[in-house]
Amino acid sequence: MGLEALSFREMAPEDADAVEMVEKACFAIPWSRESFWKEAANENTVYLLALDGERVIGYAGCWISFEECQITNVAILPEYRGQGIGTKLFGTIIDVVKAKGVTAMTLEVRPSNAPARALYARYGFKDAGRRPHYYQDDAEDAIIMWNTKL
């Protein structure tokens, strides 16, 4: 699928329906539309959308607490994967939170998600531990990753 015009912008509460569609296409246990509406309205979160023209094709989100940031979600529609969109989106969210004073970031990722782990490592994230049976759909562990040198 070719891109019309890739752009990024912050999510607004009215984007909740489009983001929920991406979520359902990407995750076995998706967040609800209401969850995204609340996240977009929260002053301690940053959610960026990836757009192909006007179509929401992905998003990344995080919670900010003082100078630390927890990545909550990164998702790209399956038909848009492998085109570097996730890499550009992840780099953009890092730039946005750094401008807000964030100096360290953390996230959890499935050990089986090699593309995501490679992306995070490319941005300086290192394995820092495990959360046993973290994922509800299949009880897979989560690898905790940190980047403390933003």
C-alpha positions, 0 to 999 in steps of 0.5 A: 500500500503506497503512502499519499502523504505521511504526517504526524500530529497529536491525537485529539479526543475526536480521533478516538474512533479512528485510533480504536480501529487501528488498535483492534487491527493490531492487538488481541486485547484492544483498548476501548474507544473510551480509553483513547478518548480519556488518554487524549484528554489527559495533560500527562500523556502524549499520543501521536498519530501517523496519518496517510493523507487524512487516514489514521494508520498508526499511533504511539502513546506515552505517559509522562511523570516528571522527567520519565516517560512510559511508552504505552502503545505503538501500533501501525496498521498491518498493511502499512508495516515494513515501510519505516513508518513505525521508526519515524513515528517512534523517533518523533514521539521521542523528540516531542517528549524530550522537548517536554523535559523527559530524560528517560523512557521505559516500555514493555515488549513481547520477547516474540516481537523481534521487529519492535525490539529491534526498533527500540534498540535502534533508539538506545533502549536496553533490556532491564528485566522481565515481567513474568506472564505480563500479557493477558491474551497468552501469558507471555512475559514482557521484556522491560526496556529503558533508555536513560540517555535521551 
